[in-house]
Amino acid sequence: MRVTTVGGSTEAIHIAAGVPFPIRVTRVWATGATGIVALW
């Protein structure tokens, strides 16, 4: 999926389903990803 990080860079990241991935983002781009859960 494509995200914009808190630092301002736009990255394409690949995450396995069901695996927590600690990353701070300001935007998740529309990529067709489903089941995204935010923890804070």
C-alpha positions in Angstrom: 0.0 0.0 0.0 1.1 3.6 -0.5 1.4 5.9 2.5 2.7 9.4 3.4 4.7 9.2 6.6 4.8 11.7 9.4 8.2 12.9 8.1 6.6 13.8 4.7 7.9 11.1 2.4 5.6 9.0 0.3 6.4 5.3 0.3 5.1 2.1 -1.1 5.1 -0.6 1.6 4.3 -4.3 1.6 2.8 -5.7 4.8 1.7 -9.3 5.4 -1.9 -9.7 6.5 -2.5 -9.9 10.3 1.0 -8.7 11.2 1.3 -5.5 13.3 3.5 -2.9 11.5 4.5 0.1 13.6 4.6 3.1 11.3 3.3 6.6 11.7 1.5 8.0 8.7 -0.5 11.0 7.9 -2.2 9.5 4.8 -3.1 6.1 3.4 -3.6 6.5 -0.4 -6.5 4.7 -2.1 -4.8 1.4 -3.1 -7.6 -1.1 -2.6 -6.2 -2.2 0.7 -8.8 -3.5 3.1 -8.9 -4.3 6.8 -6.6 -1.6 7.9 -6.7 -1.1 11.7 -5.1 1.9 13.5 -3.7 1.6 17.0 -3.0 4.6 19.2 
